[in-house]
């Protein structure tokens, strides 16, 4: 891994776990309780030509009466990547819904996710090691959970998503479906199928749908 790690975490117990992991790996680290402070520290590090290489952040930050512009880990990640596009990001959170985790990978392009749970220190070490090797770290059971979630996708929907992933435009899908001998080849049928898939996987557009399925290893 690199030389500097920034930890954004407002819960002391979780913070201790992350700090110990950094100490075990011999990685210098700095801590911020607020997202605004974390972003400011990133900016100062860049200004002094000593940028952080990894941001470890929670998703949820409790309000304590101190005014903050950035109120969540997702907002911090977006702002941090605008400031430093090559910054590696590891999310350390209690969130366990596959669809939410999937969006973090497909939309925010995070490099790893570790869920706060028993033995999370072990998973943190594994995640940081993999990220240091320029590899993504997927949480334990994530692919299986996503596969279970997408079991309800029909083969028709899967075929459409595969074609979109291959570069086909949505308006070209009816002609392709007709060439495959499928009866439900109208544009309306395609739109309904894609809407259902997006709703199931909790994504807002087709680009996110394709990225989600790719990151989950489904296509």
Long-range contacts (C-beta under 8 A, 24 or more apart in sequence): 1-25, 1-27, 1-53, 1-54, 1-128, 1-129, 1-131, 1-132, 2-52, 2-53, 2-54, 2-132, 3-27, 3-28, 3-50, 3-53, 4-28, 4-29, 4-30, 4-45, 4-50, 4-51, 4-52, 4-53, 4-54, 5-29, 5-30, 5-52, 5-53, 5-54, 5-55, 5-56, 6-30, 6-31, 6-32, 6-38, 6-41, 6-42, 6-45, 6-52, 6-54, 6-55, 6-56, 7-31, 7-32, 7-56, 7-57, 8-32, 8-34, 8-35, 8-38, 8-55, 8-56, 8-57, 8-58, 8-61, 8-73, 8-76, 9-33, 9-56, 9-57, 9-58, 9-92, 10-34, 10-58, 10-61, 10-62, 11-58, 14-58, 14-92, 14-116, 17-120, 17-121, 17-124, 18-56, 18-92, 18-124, 20-121, 21-121, 21-124, 21-125, 21-128, 24-125, 25-125, 25-128, 25-129, 27-54, 27-128, 34-61, 34-66, 34-68, 34-70, 35-61, 35-68, 35-69, 35-70, 35-71, 35-72, 35-73, 35-75, 35-76, 35-79, 36-68, 36-69, 36-70, 38-70, 38-76, 38-80, 39-70, 39-76, 39-79, 39-80, 39-83, 42-80, 42-83, 42-84, 42-87, 43-83, 46-83, 46-84, 51-84, 51-87, 52-84, 52-87, 53-87, 53-88, 54-87, 54-88, 54-89, 54-90, 54-128, 54-131, 55-80, 55-87, 55-88, 55-89, 55-90, 56-90, 56-91, 56-92, 57-89, 57-90, 57-91, 57-92, 58-91, 58-92, 58-93, 59-91, 59-93, 59-95, 60-93, 60-94, 60-95, 74-104, 74-108, 77-108, 77-110, 78-108, 81-108, 81-109, 88-131, 90-114, 90-124, 90-127, 90-128, 90-131, 90-137, 92-116, 92-120, 92-124, 98-142, 98-145, 98-146, 98-149, 99-149, 99-201, 99-202, 99-203, 100-202, 101-139, 101-142, 102-146, 102-201, 102-202, 102-203, 102-212, 102-215, 102-216, 103-202, 103-203, 103-208, 103-212, 105-136, 105-138, 105-211, 105-212, 105-215, 106-203, 106-208, 106-211, 106-212, 106-214, 106-215, 107-203, 107-208, 107-211, 111-136, 111-137, 112-136, 112-137, 112-138, 113-137, 113-138, 113-139, 113-142, 114-139, 115-139, 115-140, 136-215, 142-216, 143-216, 143-217, 146-216, 146-217, 146-218, 147-216, 147-218, 149-200, 149-201, 150-200, 150-201, 150-213, 150-216, 150-218, 152-200, 153-197, 153-200, 154-193, 156-182, 156-184, 156-193, 157-193, 157-194, 157-196, 157-197, 158-218, 158-219, 160-190, 160-193, 160-194, 160-197, 161-194, 161-197, 161-209, 161-210, 161-213, 161-219, 162-219, 164-206, 164-209, 164-210, 165-210, 165-213, 165-214, 165-219, 170-194, 170-206
